[in-house]
Amino acid sequence: MLKTEKEAYKMLSETAQVLYEVATIEVPTIALLNGTAVGGGCEIATLCDFRLVKKEAKCGFIQGKLGITSGWGGGSYLFEKGMRYDHALQMLTEAVPYTSDYLLSIGWATEVYEGDKYNALHKFSEKMIIPHASVLKAYKKQAIQKWENTQLYERIMEEVSGCSILWEQDAHHEAVDAFLKR
């Protein structure tokens, strides 16, 4: 298990770099959530352009209950997704999983679906007007340019640093031990 700030930073920063590459893929990305996505799973879903969430699924940033912050850029992505600031901050500070309906109401989930995940994905993607892949790339390029102008990558790496510092603290290790003993 990772114990020190240096160990945590290495793991967190490497993962954050890979996830930034996913976030900046030149076409829109879709997270298809058919179960629980908490902690890192919620961070990964958040960096995607769209989030399709099964009715029974729950998602949330639970890191706070483990004495750390999001560490792969999830907080930074959350504040970029056009949600109201208070809803984004609420997701981070309450550190609980939310229902799909609540996630839809606050703008985190793009759609809530029932039934087969592949049918839901097909129905969602079918609604997109895609006359040519260059159109999708042009729109995604606009988002990426905004992120570059607002130094999203640098903010993510600051998030990684902050999480690394907290990772080494006794409060984090005690919370993880208590969680694992449940």
Backbone as ProteinMPNN parsed JSONL, in Angstrom:
{"seq_chain_A": "MLKTEKEAYKMLSETAQVLYEVATIEVPTIALLNGTAVGGGCEIATLCDFRLVKKEAKCGFIQGKLGITSGWGGGSYLFEKGMRYDHALQMLTEAVPYTSDYLLSIGWATEVYEGDKYNALHKFSEKMIIPHASVLKAYKKQAIQKWENTQLYERIMEEVSGCSILWEQDAHHEAVDAFLKR", "coords_chain_A": {"N_chain_A": [[0.839, -1.187, 0.0], [0.46, 2.234, -0.742], [2.183, 4.698, 1.041], [3.627, 7.099, 1.449], [3.931, 10.642, 0.594], [5.476, 10.975, -1.707], [5.332, 8.416, -2.947], [2.585, 8.278, -3.392], [2.224, 10.505, -5.068], [3.59, 9.734, -7.383], [2.029, 7.547, -8.383], [-0.52, 8.792, -8.58], [-0.033, 10.998, -10.295], [0.862, 9.791, -12.671], [-1.424, 8.358, -13.414], [-3.261, 10.482, -13.643], [-2.165, 11.835, -15.821], [-2.547, 9.991, -17.923], [-5.347, 9.885, -17.891], [-5.95, 12.52, -18.58], [-5.146, 12.485, -21.208], [-7.144, 10.83, -22.2], [-9.384, 12.459, -21.717], [-8.88, 14.479, -23.504], [-9.093, 13.355, -25.996], [-9.745, 13.5, -29.464], [-12.419, 13.306, -30.225], [-15.83, 13.325, -28.968], [-16.343, 11.731, -25.777], [-17.959, 8.997, -24.075], [-19.215, 7.992, -21.03], [-20.429, 5.021, -19.842], [-22.37, 4.016, -17.438], [-23.227, 1.371, -15.523], [-23.44, 0.498, -12.987], [-22.208, 0.92, -9.657], [-20.163, 3.771, -9.291], [-17.677, 5.064, -7.675], [-15.353, 7.255, -6.006], [-12.332, 6.916, -7.663], [-13.55, 5.803, -9.93], [-15.725, 7.485, -10.326], [-14.339, 9.801, -10.868], [-13.183, 9.147, -13.352], [-15.489, 8.824, -14.936], [-16.431, 11.436, -14.82], [-14.584, 12.909, -16.323], [-15.296, 12.306, -18.878], [-17.174, 13.328, -21.794], [-19.9, 12.886, -21.937], [-22.275, 11.314, -19.742], [-23.909, 8.424, -19.26], [-26.188, 6.999, -17.204], [-27.233, 4.178, -15.486], [-30.463, 3.534, -14.165], [-30.493, 2.302, -11.597], [-27.949, 2.771, -10.676], [-25.317, 4.245, -8.66], [-23.327, 7.067, -7.969], [-20.4, 8.835, -6.931], [-18.104, 11.115, -5.329], [-16.209, 9.87, -3.057], [-13.874, 10.249, -1.74], [-13.25, 12.106, 0.282], [-14.151, 10.95, 2.656], [-12.159, 9.232, 3.1], [-10.116, 10.721, 3.927], [-8.74, 12.139, 1.967], [-8.464, 14.115, -1.077], [-10.004, 14.217, -4.347], [-7.84, 12.73, -6.703], [-7.024, 12.315, -9.3], [-7.671, 14.297, -10.967], [-10.368, 14.636, -10.917], [-11.865, 16.524, -9.387], [-11.143, 18.926, -10.621], [-12.072, 18.453, -13.258], [-14.781, 18.214, -12.673], [-15.535, 20.823, -11.933], [-15.323, 21.952, -14.416], [-17.389, 21.064, -15.975], [-19.735, 22.475, -16.435], [-21.68, 22.384, -14.525], [-23.635, 23.777, -11.861], [-21.743, 25.649, -9.548], [-22.172, 25.224, -6.754], [-23.4, 22.726, -6.72], [-21.378, 21.085, -7.745], [-19.379, 21.453, -5.794], [-20.77, 20.451, -3.611], [-20.974, 17.722, -4.284], [-18.314, 16.977, -3.959], [-17.732, 17.641, -1.255], [-19.664, 16.381, 0.358], [-19.16, 13.731, -0.028], [-20.454, 11.256, -0.727], [-22.232, 8.539, -2.338], [-24.542, 9.23, -4.954], [-27.949, 8.987, -6.138], [-29.04, 8.022, -9.435], [-31.105, 9.632, -10.452], [-30.844, 11.964, -8.932], [-28.287, 12.754, -9.734], [-28.795, 13.35, -12.39], [-30.528, 15.507, -12.043], [-28.851, 17.5, -11.046], [-27.142, 17.93, -13.085], [-24.898, 16.339, -13.548], [-25.163, 13.73, -14.58], [-25.81, 12.877, -17.93], [-27.871, 11.485, -19.143], [-30.35, 9.251, -17.816], [-30.813, 5.821, -17.865], [-32.772, 2.834, -18.475], [-32.802, -0.729, -18.506], [-31.031, -2.508, -21.086], [-27.602, -1.772, -21.377], [-26.184, -1.427, -23.768], [-28.193, -0.928, -25.616], [-29.052, 1.509, -24.616], [-26.769, 3.075, -25.03], [-26.647, 2.953, -27.834], [-29.093, 4.234, -28.552], [-28.594, 6.781, -27.512], [-26.271, 7.672, -28.915], [-27.241, 7.584, -31.472], [-28.866, 9.779, -31.653], [-27.186, 11.877, -32.053], [-26.168, 14.227, -34.419], [-24.275, 13.411, -36.99], [-22.761, 14.322, -39.502], [-20.265, 14.107, -40.544], [-17.145, 12.905, -39.367], [-15.392, 14.988, -38.932], [-16.883, 17.107, -37.981], [-17.563, 16.413, -35.339], [-14.972, 16.367, -34.284], [-14.245, 19.052, -34.612], [-15.959, 20.375, -32.813], [-15.134, 19.198, -30.394], [-12.519, 20.082, -30.346], [-12.866, 22.774, -29.755], [-13.613, 22.663, -27.058], [-11.298, 21.536, -25.95], [-9.446, 23.539, -26.536], [-10.395, 25.563, -24.861], [-9.875, 24.381, -22.375], [-7.1, 24.261, -22.483], [-6.506, 27.009, -22.559], [-7.377, 27.778, -20.06], [-5.675, 26.447, -18.478], [-6.134, 23.766, -17.611], [-4.769, 21.265, -17.377], [-2.568, 21.931, -15.758], [-3.916, 22.693, -13.448], [-5.023, 20.248, -12.745], [-2.71, 18.822, -12.099], [-1.934, 20.247, -9.849], [-4.003, 19.513, -8.179], [-3.396, 16.809, -7.924], [-0.992, 17.03, -6.496], [-1.93, 18.15, -4.086], [-3.596, 16.072, -3.158], [-1.669, 14.103, -2.812], [-0.188, 15.049, -0.655], [-2.098, 14.911, 1.393], [-2.477, 12.178, 1.352], [-0.36, 11.014, 2.709], [-0.891, 11.579, 5.325], [-1.849, 10.702, 8.701], [-4.617, 10.636, 9.121], [-5.709, 9.804, 6.694], [-4.636, 7.197, 6.396], [-5.705, 5.952, 8.668], [-8.446, 6.157, 8.102], [-8.618, 4.561, 5.786], [-7.807, 2.073, 6.847], [-9.934, 1.627, 8.655], [-12.047, 1.476, 6.837], [-11.335, -0.815, 5.371], [-11.564, -2.751, 7.335], [-14.245, -3.057, 7.712]], "CA_chain_A": [[0.0, 0.0, 0.0], [1.194, 3.492, -0.81], [2.163, 5.366, 2.347], [4.244, 8.422, 1.488], [3.546, 11.637, -0.4], [6.221, 10.705, -2.942], [4.745, 7.227, -3.561], [1.247, 8.637, -3.858], [2.344, 11.42, -6.199], [3.99, 8.973, -8.584], [0.866, 6.823, -8.882], [-1.592, 9.723, -8.938], [0.328, 11.828, -11.457], [0.875, 8.947, -13.871], [-2.823, 8.088, -13.77], [-3.854, 11.753, -14.072], [-1.673, 12.124, -17.179], [-3.257, 9.099, -18.851], [-6.747, 10.297, -17.947], [-6.007, 13.771, -19.35], [-5.092, 12.078, -22.616], [-8.492, 10.348, -22.536], [-10.28, 13.619, -21.734], [-8.593, 15.326, -24.662], [-9.253, 12.631, -27.263], [-10.295, 14.488, -30.393], [-13.861, 13.136, -30.421], [-16.52, 13.219, -27.677], [-16.298, 10.449, -25.069], [-19.193, 8.661, -23.354], [-19.112, 7.045, -19.924], [-21.636, 4.207, -19.732], [-22.314, 3.541, -16.058], [-24.32, 0.434, -15.251], [-23.308, 0.087, -11.589], [-21.657, 1.945, -8.776], [-18.892, 4.411, -9.653], [-17.305, 5.971, -6.597], [-13.928, 7.54, -5.966], [-11.674, 6.996, -8.959], [-14.512, 5.513, -10.993], [-16.491, 8.712, -10.54], [-13.419, 10.735, -11.528], [-13.065, 8.749, -14.753], [-16.746, 9.162, -15.599], [-16.548, 12.885, -14.881], [-13.769, 13.485, -17.397], [-15.93, 12.046, -20.173], [-18.04, 14.404, -22.258], [-21.273, 12.489, -21.63], [-22.395, 10.253, -18.753], [-25.18, 7.712, -19.29], [-26.199, 6.323, -15.905], [-28.358, 3.254, -15.285], [-31.402, 3.979, -13.124], [-30.133, 1.758, -10.283], [-26.548, 3.078, -10.349], [-24.99, 5.343, -7.754], [-22.001, 7.608, -8.267], [-20.014, 9.928, -6.052], [-16.718, 11.347, -4.928], [-16.179, 9.472, -1.647], [-12.506, 10.374, -1.257], [-13.215, 12.875, 1.525], [-14.332, 10.046, 3.794], [-10.89, 8.519, 3.279], [-9.112, 11.704, 4.344], [-8.013, 12.691, 0.82], [-9.282, 14.731, -2.115], [-9.868, 13.529, -5.636], [-6.418, 12.797, -6.997], [-6.729, 12.07, -10.71], [-8.208, 15.43, -11.713], [-11.826, 14.612, -10.868], [-12.405, 17.796, -8.91], [-10.929, 19.919, -11.685], [-13.022, 18.166, -14.333], [-16.132, 18.479, -12.187], [-15.788, 22.253, -12.026], [-15.309, 22.313, -15.84], [-18.474, 20.42, -16.721], [-20.901, 23.331, -16.614], [-22.626, 22.254, -13.416], [-23.576, 24.878, -10.903], [-20.62, 25.545, -8.619], [-22.566, 24.648, -5.47], [-23.646, 21.289, -6.893], [-20.069, 20.433, -7.875], [-18.738, 21.462, -4.476], [-21.544, 19.538, -2.773], [-20.555, 16.348, -4.609], [-16.985, 16.746, -3.394], [-17.66, 17.78, 0.204], [-20.518, 15.418, 1.061], [-18.427, 12.468, -0.146], [-21.39, 10.134, -0.702], [-22.787, 8.184, -3.645], [-25.864, 9.788, -5.225], [-28.793, 8.233, -7.062], [-28.991, 8.48, -10.826], [-32.044, 10.738, -10.643], [-30.252, 13.169, -8.358], [-27.171, 13.136, -10.606], [-29.4, 13.984, -13.558], [-31.115, 16.797, -11.648], [-27.815, 18.512, -10.821], [-26.394, 18.115, -14.316], [-23.726, 15.47, -13.705], [-25.553, 12.698, -15.541], [-26.387, 13.385, -19.172], [-29.138, 10.765, -19.248], [-30.549, 8.055, -16.999], [-31.44, 4.803, -18.721], [-33.195, 1.561, -17.899], [-32.636, -1.826, -19.451], [-29.726, -2.899, -21.611], [-26.661, -0.659, -21.519], [-25.818, -1.23, -25.172], [-29.333, -0.25, -26.244], [-29.015, 2.902, -24.163], [-25.671, 3.722, -25.744], [-27.052, 3.077, -29.231], [-30.118, 5.281, -28.642], [-27.967, 8.073, -27.243], [-25.37, 8.063, -30.001], [-28.054, 7.721, -32.677], [-29.445, 11.131, -31.646], [-26.182, 12.853, -32.473], [-26.093, 14.486, -35.855], [-22.872, 13.202, -37.328], [-22.62, 14.29, -40.958], [-18.892, 13.698, -40.843], [-16.344, 12.894, -38.129], [-14.715, 16.277, -38.758], [-17.762, 17.975, -37.191], [-17.333, 16.043, -33.935], [-13.613, 16.796, -33.931], [-14.224, 20.512, -34.523], [-16.575, 20.765, -31.541], [-14.269, 18.769, -29.289], [-11.348, 20.969, -30.371], [-13.241, 23.996, -29.044], [-13.537, 22.371, -25.62], [-9.887, 21.337, -25.596], [-8.81, 24.861, -26.548], [-10.79, 26.244, -23.619], [-9.132, 23.768, -21.274], [-5.709, 24.698, -22.582], [-6.462, 28.427, -22.198], [-7.589, 27.921, -18.612], [-4.631, 25.638, -17.849], [-6.737, 22.626, -16.92], [-3.765, 20.256, -17.031], [-1.798, 22.431, -14.62], [-4.798, 22.616, -12.268], [-5.111, 18.834, -12.387], [-1.467, 18.429, -11.432], [-1.994, 20.835, -8.504], [-4.914, 18.629, -7.448], [-2.595, 15.62, -7.625], [-0.059, 17.392, -5.417], [-2.693, 18.291, -2.848], [-4.014, 14.743, -2.716], [-0.465, 13.386, -2.372], [0.14, 15.529, 0.699], [-3.087, 14.327, 2.308], [-2.314, 10.723, 1.324], [0.644, 10.623, 3.7], [-1.35, 11.918, 6.673], [-2.422, 9.631, 9.514], [-6.074, 10.602, 8.96], [-6.003, 8.988, 5.515], [-4.316, 5.786, 6.666], [-6.687, 5.462, 9.648], [-9.734, 6.003, 7.408], [-8.508, 3.388, 4.907], [-7.811, 0.89, 7.71], [-11.298, 1.443, 9.156], [-12.844, 1.056, 5.691], [-10.976, -2.19, 5.038], [-11.982, -3.641, 8.423], [-15.714, -3.174, 7.73]], "C_chain_A": [[0.881, 1.247, 0.0], [1.068, 4.227, 0.518], [2.63, 6.814, 2.276], [3.695, 9.343, 0.399], [4.206, 11.337, -1.746], [5.64, 9.488, -3.675], [3.374, 7.55, -4.162], [1.325, 9.528, -5.095], [2.696, 10.672, -7.482], [2.785, 8.263, -9.19], [-0.211, 7.791, -9.379], [-1.259, 10.514, -10.199], [0.365, 11.012, -12.736], [-0.545, 8.659, -14.349], [-3.486, 9.353, -14.296], [-3.417, 12.112, -15.492], [-2.391, 11.266, -18.221], [-4.711, 9.542, -19.004], [-6.92, 11.624, -18.682], [-5.944, 13.46, -20.85], [-6.454, 11.552, -23.078], [-9.447, 11.535, -22.659], [-10.095, 14.467, -22.987], [-8.524, 14.54, -25.981], [-10.047, 13.537, -28.19], [-11.765, 14.306, -30.754], [-14.526, 13.024, -29.051], [-16.463, 11.8, -27.103], [-17.579, 10.262, -24.262], [-18.854, 7.655, -22.262], [-20.46, 6.338, -19.816], [-21.583, 3.513, -18.383], [-23.508, 2.64, -15.782], [-24.246, -0.126, -13.836], [-22.738, 1.237, -10.785], [-20.317, 2.452, -9.296], [-18.575, 5.435, -8.575], [-15.793, 6.178, -6.616], [-13.361, 7.706, -7.35], [-12.605, 6.703, -10.117], [-15.359, 6.722, -11.333], [-15.619, 9.761, -11.229], [-13.313, 10.418, -13.017], [-14.336, 9.11, -15.519], [-16.87, 10.676, -15.791], [-15.735, 13.479, -16.023], [-14.362, 13.235, -18.775], [-16.895, 13.181, -20.521], [-19.509, 14.141, -21.934], [-21.242, 11.353, -20.625], [-23.81, 9.674, -18.809], [-25.196, 6.802, -18.07], [-27.444, 5.453, -15.786], [-29.171, 3.701, -14.071], [-30.959, 3.526, -11.73], [-28.728, 2.145, -9.823], [-26.446, 4.222, -9.345], [-23.562, 5.771, -8.049], [-21.681, 8.727, -7.292], [-18.528, 9.962, -5.76], [-16.624, 11.063, -3.43], [-14.813, 9.682, -1.0], [-12.407, 11.108, 0.076], [-13.374, 12.012, 2.766], [-13.089, 9.215, 4.056], [-9.754, 9.494, 3.605], [-8.251, 12.25, 3.215], [-9.005, 13.427, -0.087], [-9.266, 13.833, -3.34], [-8.427, 13.735, -6.076], [-6.039, 12.53, -8.436], [-7.258, 13.202, -11.583], [-9.718, 15.529, -11.642], [-12.456, 15.905, -10.398], [-12.284, 18.873, -9.972], [-11.893, 19.698, -12.846], [-14.442, 18.512, -13.908], [-16.476, 19.957, -12.309], [-15.801, 22.751, -13.473], [-16.575, 21.883, -16.575], [-19.753, 21.248, -16.839], [-21.983, 23.151, -15.56], [-22.59, 23.533, -12.591], [-22.449, 24.597, -9.921], [-21.024, 24.849, -7.323], [-22.868, 23.154, -5.58], [-22.335, 20.521, -7.005], [-19.386, 20.355, -6.511], [-19.46, 20.527, -3.508], [-21.13, 18.093, -3.021], [-19.218, 16.021, -3.959], [-17.009, 16.724, -1.87], [-18.572, 16.829, 0.969], [-19.929, 14.019, 1.016], [-19.333, 11.242, 0.005], [-21.792, 9.769, -2.134], [-24.21, 8.739, -3.772], [-26.633, 8.89, -6.187], [-28.692, 8.823, -8.462], [-29.929, 9.658, -11.059], [-31.489, 12.044, -10.076], [-29.106, 13.659, -9.245], [-27.669, 13.804, -11.885], [-29.906, 15.378, -13.197], [-30.065, 17.884, -11.433], [-26.902, 18.69, -12.036], [-25.138, 17.278, -14.457], [-24.02, 14.375, -14.719], [-26.165, 13.374, -16.763], [-27.771, 12.785, -19.378], [-29.146, 9.621, -18.251], [-31.275, 7.056, -17.895], [-31.858, 3.602, -17.891], [-32.972, 0.49, -18.952], [-31.2, -2.034, -19.87], [-28.824, -1.689, -21.863], [-26.301, -0.395, -22.973], [-26.951, -0.583, -25.961], [-29.339, 1.224, -25.87], [-27.933, 3.678, -24.897], [-26.041, 3.957, -27.207], [-28.069, 4.204, -29.405], [-29.512, 6.665, -28.444], [-27.125, 8.528, -28.428], [-26.124, 8.267, -31.306], [-28.647, 9.128, -32.798], [-28.456, 12.193, -32.114], [-26.207, 13.007, -33.983], [-24.623, 14.428, -36.227], [-22.738, 13.148, -38.857], [-21.225, 13.84, -41.387], [-18.095, 13.792, -39.548], [-15.657, 14.227, -37.888], [-15.564, 17.254, -37.945], [-17.565, 17.689, -35.698], [-15.974, 16.544, -33.46], [-13.539, 18.31, -33.77], [-14.834, 20.989, -33.204], [-15.701, 20.383, -30.357], [-13.034, 19.656, -29.206], [-11.637, 22.271, -29.633], [-13.143, 23.8, -27.533], [-12.083, 22.245, -25.178], [-9.145, 22.671, -25.578], [-9.149, 25.646, -25.296], [-9.981, 25.696, -22.448], [-7.668, 24.183, -21.295], [-5.566, 26.157, -22.155], [-6.632, 28.652, -20.698], [-6.648, 27.024, -17.803], [-5.198, 24.483, -17.016], [-5.693, 21.605, -16.501], [-2.967, 20.686, -15.801], [-2.627, 22.38, -13.339], [-4.956, 21.174, -11.8], [-3.859, 18.406, -11.626], [-1.355, 19.068, -10.044], [-2.912, 20.001, -7.606], [-4.184, 17.358, -7.021], [-1.652, 15.9, -6.459], [-0.774, 17.496, -4.077], [-3.139, 16.954, -2.289], [-2.823, 13.958, -2.171], [-0.074, 13.772, -0.957], [-0.807, 14.906, 1.717], [-2.923, 12.815, 2.424], [-1.384, 10.253, 2.442], [0.163, 10.813, 5.14], [-1.974, 10.712, 7.39], [-3.93, 9.501, 9.307], [-6.466, 9.735, 7.76], [-5.772, 7.51, 5.81], [-5.297, 5.174, 7.674], [-8.038, 5.231, 8.979], [-9.717, 4.784, 6.49], [-8.532, 2.106, 5.735], [-9.224, 0.582, 8.212], [-12.213, 0.935, 8.036], [-12.595, -0.407, 5.371], [-11.419, -3.191, 6.099], [-13.488, -3.826, 8.488], [-16.179, -4.491, 7.194]], "O_chain_A": [[1.917, 1.294, 0.664], [-0.03, 4.361, 1.057], [2.085, 7.671, 2.973], [3.087, 8.897, -0.573], [3.568, 11.436, -2.795], [5.473, 9.527, -4.894], [3.054, 7.148, -5.281], [0.581, 9.331, -6.055], [2.146, 10.961, -8.545], [2.548, 8.371, -10.394], [-0.746, 7.622, -10.475], [-2.11, 10.68, -11.072], [-0.061, 11.495, -13.786], [-0.829, 8.71, -15.545], [-4.203, 9.301, -15.296], [-4.212, 12.633, -16.275], [-2.792, 11.761, -19.274], [-5.243, 9.571, -20.114], [-7.937, 11.83, -19.343], [-6.616, 14.107, -21.653], [-6.867, 11.799, -24.211], [-10.232, 11.603, -23.604], [-11.038, 15.094, -23.469], [-7.957, 15.02, -26.963], [-10.932, 14.264, -27.739], [-12.302, 15.097, -31.53], [-13.868, 12.669, -28.073], [-16.526, 10.812, -27.833], [-18.202, 11.229, -23.823], [-18.28, 6.6, -22.531], [-21.503, 6.984, -19.71], [-20.848, 2.543, -18.201], [-24.655, 3.086, -15.803], [-24.913, -1.111, -13.52], [-22.79, 2.392, -11.206], [-19.451, 1.67, -9.688], [-19.132, 6.533, -8.561], [-15.051, 5.371, -7.176], [-13.837, 8.531, -8.131], [-12.464, 7.299, -11.185], [-15.675, 6.957, -12.5], [-16.1, 10.519, -12.071], [-13.349, 11.325, -13.849], [-14.264, 9.643, -16.626], [-17.363, 11.134, -16.822], [-16.16, 14.46, -16.633], [-13.969, 13.887, -19.743], [-17.367, 13.901, -19.641], [-20.271, 15.076, -21.685], [-20.327, 10.529, -20.63], [-24.781, 10.342, -18.453], [-24.331, 5.941, -17.915], [-28.567, 5.927, -15.963], [-28.621, 4.183, -13.081], [-31.047, 4.301, -10.778], [-28.361, 1.867, -8.682], [-27.354, 5.041, -9.203], [-22.699, 4.943, -8.341], [-22.566, 9.475, -6.875], [-17.809, 8.977, -5.924], [-16.931, 11.936, -2.618], [-14.618, 9.329, 0.163], [-11.568, 10.767, 0.909], [-12.796, 12.309, 3.811], [-12.97, 8.571, 5.099], [-8.579, 9.129, 3.562], [-7.16, 12.765, 3.459], [-10.218, 13.366, 0.113], [-8.587, 12.806, -3.357], [-7.854, 14.8, -5.846], [-4.854, 12.517, -8.769], [-7.29, 13.077, -12.808], [-10.301, 16.426, -12.252], [-13.47, 16.339, -10.945], [-13.219, 19.644, -10.195], [-12.469, 20.655, -13.362], [-15.217, 19.046, -14.701], [-17.575, 20.309, -12.737], [-16.249, 23.869, -13.729], [-16.799, 22.315, -17.706], [-20.766, 20.735, -17.313], [-23.076, 23.701, -15.686], [-21.612, 24.279, -12.631], [-22.231, 23.456, -9.514], [-20.302, 23.977, -6.84], [-22.619, 22.4, -4.639], [-22.19, 19.44, -6.433], [-18.875, 19.303, -6.126], [-18.821, 19.883, -2.676], [-20.954, 17.325, -2.075], [-19.016, 14.911, -3.467], [-16.368, 15.87, -1.257], [-18.284, 16.499, 2.119], [-20.167, 13.211, 1.914], [-19.029, 10.316, 0.757], [-21.7, 10.601, -3.036], [-24.981, 8.717, -2.813], [-26.041, 8.13, -6.953], [-28.307, 9.978, -8.639], [-29.584, 10.587, -11.79], [-31.651, 13.104, -10.68], [-28.978, 14.86, -9.478], [-27.029, 14.721, -12.4], [-29.729, 16.322, -13.967], [-30.355, 19.066, -11.618], [-25.989, 19.515, -12.01], [-24.374, 17.482, -15.401], [-23.216, 14.122, -15.616], [-26.939, 14.323, -16.64], [-28.718, 13.482, -19.74], [-28.098, 9.089, -17.885], [-32.229, 7.405, -18.59], [-31.379, 3.381, -16.779], [-32.957, 0.776, -20.149], [-30.269, -1.772, -19.108], [-29.238, -0.71, -22.484], [-26.132, 0.76, -23.364], [-26.707, 0.215, -26.867], [-29.601, 2.084, -26.711], [-28.157, 4.807, -25.334], [-25.782, 5.029, -27.755], [-27.927, 5.035, -30.302], [-29.883, 7.613, -29.136], [-27.265, 9.661, -28.888], [-25.689, 9.043, -32.157], [-28.9, 9.611, -33.902], [-28.856, 13.282, -32.523], [-26.261, 12.024, -34.722], [-23.831, 15.283, -35.832], [-22.617, 12.069, -39.437], [-21.044, 13.265, -42.46], [-18.35, 14.671, -38.723], [-15.365, 14.564, -36.741], [-15.019, 18.14, -37.287], [-17.42, 18.611, -34.896], [-15.852, 17.082, -32.359], [-12.841, 18.802, -32.883], [-14.3, 21.889, -32.555], [-15.549, 21.164, -29.418], [-12.555, 19.951, -28.112], [-10.76, 22.813, -28.961], [-12.649, 24.671, -26.818], [-11.692, 22.79, -24.146], [-8.31, 22.907, -24.705], [-8.288, 26.32, -24.73], [-9.465, 26.458, -21.63], [-7.068, 24.427, -20.248], [-4.609, 26.507, -21.464], [-6.09, 29.607, -20.14], [-6.812, 26.868, -16.593], [-4.794, 24.261, -15.875], [-5.732, 21.123, -15.369], [-2.724, 19.879, -14.904], [-2.105, 22.063, -12.27], [-5.016, 20.909, -10.6], [-3.95, 17.703, -10.619], [-0.74, 18.485, -9.151], [-2.631, 19.808, -6.423], [-4.338, 16.893, -5.892], [-1.536, 15.088, -5.542], [-0.289, 16.997, -3.062], [-3.07, 16.727, -1.081], [-2.952, 13.234, -1.184], [0.323, 12.924, -0.158], [-0.379, 14.433, 2.77], [-3.198, 12.237, 3.475], [-1.613, 9.205, 3.046], [0.755, 10.262, 6.069], [-2.548, 9.825, 6.758], [-4.466, 8.393, 9.315], [-7.46, 9.01, 7.82], [-6.62, 6.671, 5.506], [-5.674, 4.009, 7.545], [-8.703, 4.231, 9.25], [-10.702, 4.05, 6.424], [-9.21, 1.148, 5.363], [-9.659, -0.569, 8.198], [-13.055, 0.065, 8.264], [-13.538, -1.16, 5.125], [-11.629, -4.364, 5.788], [-13.968, -4.67, 9.245], [-17.382, -4.745, 7.142]]}, "name": "protein", "num_of_chains": 1, "seq": "MLKTEKEAYKMLSETAQVLYEVATIEVPTIALLNGTAVGGGCEIATLCDFRLVKKEAKCGFIQGKLGITSGWGGGSYLFEKGMRYDHALQMLTEAVPYTSDYLLSIGWATEVYEGDKYNALHKFSEKMIIPHASVLKAYKKQAIQKWENTQLYERIMEEVSGCSILWEQDAHHEAVDAFLKR"}
